[in-house]
Each structure stands twice: as structure tokens, then as C-alpha cells.
Amino acid sequence: MSYAIELILLRQLASYLATPVFVVDVDGTLVYYNEGAEDLLGRRFEDTAEMARDTWLAAFAPSDDLGSPLPIERNPLLIALAERREAHQALLITGLDKKIRRIEATAFPVEGQDGKLVGAVSVFWETPG
């Protein structure tokens, strides 16, 4: 599949970062997560590859502190895509290894040189609790 140059460059940058990074295209398709994210997500990216939005939402099952599914309007990555603004949220995710982890996630939209939305990025980390 062909991606905007901005997403290609973000993928390259993310590959050098130790902080977990998750990159989606304008449709919400997961196009990359870096090595730093692999432990939290429970599998290497090379073993999962791209995932459609509904697939990764089901796989990682983002939820609130009580374990209730996180509404789309509170998911930072989906806020970044829908509202073209940054967002932050504490949440629980279930890794592909079936372990539940508490994380904090900050997401922001990515625009191309023409000002059109090309995707979004989430930077996240595990928190105690």
C-alpha cells in the first residue's frame, strides 16, 4: 500500500525512538508501531503487520479503569483523527499476549504539506496501578 510521505517519515522516526509509538493512516488503519511498543502490545509489529481500525480496536480492547469499553469519543487516537487535535487519556489495553496493561496515551493528528489530514500518531507508556 502507498502512504503519504509524512507517514513514511514518521515510521522512520518512530523506529529510532525508545518510547512506544503507534501510527495510523487517515482511515485509522494501523500502519506501524515501533519496537518500544512491542512489549506493551504483546507482539512484534513484523508478526502483526497492518490492521484495520476495527481490528486493532477489537484486538487491544481499550477500556476505562473499570474495564468498560472506552467510547470512541474518548480514544485519543480517534479524537486526533476525527477532531484534528491532540488528545490524552489514561486507559487499559489488552495486549496480543492477553495481558491487561494500564497506559497513558497522547495522540496528535498528522497533516501533509497541503494541509490535508494524512493520519495520527499516539505516544504511550505503561503506568503503575
C-alpha positions in Angstrom: 0.0 0.0 0.0 1.1 3.6 -0.7 1.3 6.1 2.1 1.8 9.8 2.4 5.4 10.8 2.7 4.7 12.2 6.2 3.6 8.8 7.4 6.6 7.2 5.9 8.9 9.7 7.6 7.0 9.2 10.9 7.5 5.5 10.7 11.2 6.1 10.2 11.4 8.5 13.1 9.4 6.1 15.4 11.8 3.3 14.6 14.6 5.3 16.3 12.5 6.1 19.4 12.5 4.1 22.6 9.1 5.5 23.6 6.2 3.4 22.4 4.7 4.9 19.2 1.6 3.8 17.2 0.9 5.3 13.7 -2.4 5.2 11.8 -3.4 6.5 8.4 -6.3 8.8 7.8 -8.7 5.8 7.8 -7.4 4.7 11.2 -5.5 1.7 9.8 -2.6 0.8 12.0 0.4 1.2 9.7 3.2 0.8 12.2 4.2 0.5 15.8 7.8 0.6 17.0 9.9 -1.8 19.0 9.3 0.3 22.1 5.5 -0.5 21.7 6.0 -4.3 21.2 6.2 -5.3 24.8 3.1 -3.3 25.7 1.2 -4.5 22.7 2.3 -8.1 23.2 3.7 -8.9 19.8 6.3 -7.7 17.3 5.0 -5.5 14.5 6.5 -7.8 12.0 4.2 -10.6 13.3 1.1 -8.5 13.2 1.6 -6.1 10.3 -1.1 -3.6 9.4 -4.5 -3.8 11.0 -7.8 -2.1 10.0 -9.2 0.3 12.6 -11.9 -2.1 13.8 -9.4 -5.0 14.0 -6.9 -3.2 16.3 -9.7 -1.7 18.4 -11.0 -5.3 19.0 -7.5 -6.7 19.4 -6.3 -4.2 22.0 -9.7 -3.6 23.6 -9.1 -0.1 25.0 -11.2 0.3 28.2 -11.6 2.7 31.1 -10.3 2.0 34.7 -13.4 -0.2 35.4 -12.9 -2.3 32.3 -15.7 -0.9 30.3 -15.0 -0.4 26.6 -13.6 3.1 26.0 -16.0 5.1 23.9 -14.6 6.1 20.6 -15.1 9.8 21.5 -12.6 9.2 24.4 -10.0 7.3 22.5 -7.1 9.8 22.0 -6.0 8.4 18.6 -9.6 8.5 17.2 -10.0 12.1 18.6 -6.9 13.1 16.8 -8.3 11.8 13.5 -11.9 13.0 13.9 -11.3 16.4 15.5 -7.8 17.1 14.2 -6.5 18.0 17.6 -4.3 16.5 20.3 -5.8 14.3 23.0 -4.6 12.5 26.1 -6.2 9.7 28.1 -5.4 7.1 30.8 -6.8 3.7 29.8 -6.4 0.0 29.9 -5.4 -2.1 26.9 -5.2 -5.8 26.4 -2.0 -6.8 24.6 -2.0 -9.5 22.0 -0.4 -11.7 24.7 -3.7 -11.2 26.6 -2.1 -9.2 29.4 -4.0 -6.1 30.6 -1.9 -3.0 31.0 -2.6 0.5 32.2 -1.2 3.1 29.9 -1.3 6.8 29.3 -1.6 7.8 25.7 -1.1 11.1 23.9 -2.2 11.4 20.3 -1.9 14.1 17.7 -3.0 14.5 14.0 -0.6 14.4 11.1 -1.2 16.8 8.2 0.5 16.7 4.8 2.2 19.7 3.2 -1.1 20.6 1.5 -2.8 20.8 5.0 -4.9 17.6 4.5 -5.0 15.1 7.3 -2.9 12.0 6.5 -3.1 10.2 9.8 -2.4 10.3 13.5 0.3 9.2 16.0 0.0 8.0 19.6 2.9 8.1 22.0 2.1 6.0 25.1 3.7 4.4 28.2 2.8 2.0 30.9 1.7 3.4 34.3 1.6 1.8 37.7 -1.7 0.6 39.0 
